[in-house]
């Protein structure tokens, strides 16, 4: 292209650039509304799923979630993120496009020469079809986009695998915690009752296969200075109990002839 044609094209583009600069800026309200609508749909869904998962986990750990609620500031924070995040996400390409002149926009091919040169070696590999080569080249056109996609997919997979591991860990921990307790129901009384009468009364209930009566209390560890430490429970099952099978790591379990013996756990 000679200098006269280039000057003519430039003179034709200059009025277009001036008209484009006079176009009013677009409103950000549609993006905000879109973010708020998406957030309004996501918050109740996430709260419902989170509540169900919390109830499921609490049931495994044998405690109730009644009385716990999601704090209000978390909803406000999610609404703010939903309204502002689309603006920040669209700010970079919008600012980049606004700074580009009309002539540069018309000459923009959407791909740099370096991106095509970096994948030129694909044509030298035999057995690759043209659609496959075009797909691989298209993936490397925007390396930042490809890296962001790979990071997002990797994080999603890691979170999914972590959730599966957490579920199995919780189940394993609960099974290990209650493996020594070979009974279904434990009843506690405010005062002492004769063991024979309790076993006879409970044994007459339909569906009860076996009954044991335990004794128990609470104690405190006395420190060297005479003060008492935190209280801890003491349980006294029968020596030949079939409903409690603790795994003894050191020493031995209680015997029927023991009169002054105790088995303590690692926590104590």
Secondary structure, 3 states (H helix, E strand, C coil): CCHHHHHHHHHHHHHHHHHHHCCCCCCCHHHHHHHHHHHHHHHHHHHHHHHHHHHHHHHHHCCCCCCCCCCHHHHHHHHHHHHHHHHHHHHHHHHHHHCCCHHHHHHCCCCCHHHHHHCHHHHHCCCCCHHHHHHHHHHCCCHHHHHHHHHHHHHHHHHHHHHHHHHHHHHHHHHHHHCCECCCCCCCCCCCCCHHHHHHHHHCCCCCCCCCCCEEEEEEEECCCCCEEEEEEEEECCCCCCCECCCCCCCCCCCCCCCCCCCCCCCC
